[in-house]
Amino acid sequence: MASYSAQVNVIHKKFQNAVKRAKTKQTLNKAYSVHKKDHERLLKSHLREETVMINKAKKKLG
C-alpha cells in the first residue's frame, strides 16, 4: 500500500485538475465536496492503521 503522503498527493493532484477544468461554481463545489470526502476517508483509514500499530506496541510493553 502507498504511503499516506503519497495518497494525499494523488488526492490533491486530482482536485487541482478538477478545479482547472471547472467552468461553473457548481462544478467547483462538487470538486471540493469529492475532495473533502476523499480526505476524510483517507484520514480515517490512516488513523485506524496507526491505532492498530499503537495497540500492538502496548501489548508488547505490558
C-alpha positions in Angstrom: 0.0 0.0 0.0 1.2 3.5 -0.8 2.3 5.8 2.0 -0.2 8.3 3.4 1.6 11.3 2.0 1.7 9.7 -1.5 -2.0 9.1 -1.3 -2.6 12.7 -0.2 -0.6 13.9 -3.2 -2.7 11.9 -5.5 -5.9 13.3 -4.0 -4.6 16.9 -4.3 -3.5 16.4 -7.9 -6.9 15.0 -8.8 -8.5 18.0 -7.0 -6.3 20.6 -8.7 -7.1 19.1 -12.2 -10.8 19.2 -11.4 -10.5 22.9 -10.4 -8.6 23.8 -13.6 -11.3 22.1 -15.7 -14.3 23.6 -13.8 -16.3 26.1 -15.7 -19.1 26.8 -13.2 -19.4 27.4 -9.5 -21.4 24.2 -9.2 -18.6 22.1 -10.6 -16.1 23.8 -8.3 -18.4 22.9 -5.3 -18.7 19.4 -6.5 -14.9 19.0 -6.9 -14.4 20.3 -3.4 -17.0 18.0 -2.0 -15.5 15.0 -3.6 -12.0 16.1 -2.5 -13.2 16.6 1.1 -14.8 13.1 1.2 -11.6 11.6 -0.2 -9.6 13.3 2.5 -11.9 12.2 5.3 -11.9 8.6 4.1 -8.1 8.5 3.8 -7.5 10.1 7.2 -10.0 7.7 8.8 -8.2 4.7 7.4 -4.8 6.2 8.3 -5.7 6.8 11.9 -7.2 3.3 12.1 -3.9 1.8 11.0 -2.0 3.9 13.5 -4.3 2.9 16.3 -3.7 -0.8 15.5 0.0 -0.2 15.5 -0.1 1.6 18.9 -2.3 -1.2 20.4 0.2 -3.8 19.2 3.1 -1.8 20.8 1.2 -1.5 24.1 0.7 -5.3 24.2 4.4 -5.8 23.7 5.2 -3.5 26.6 2.8 -4.7 29.1 
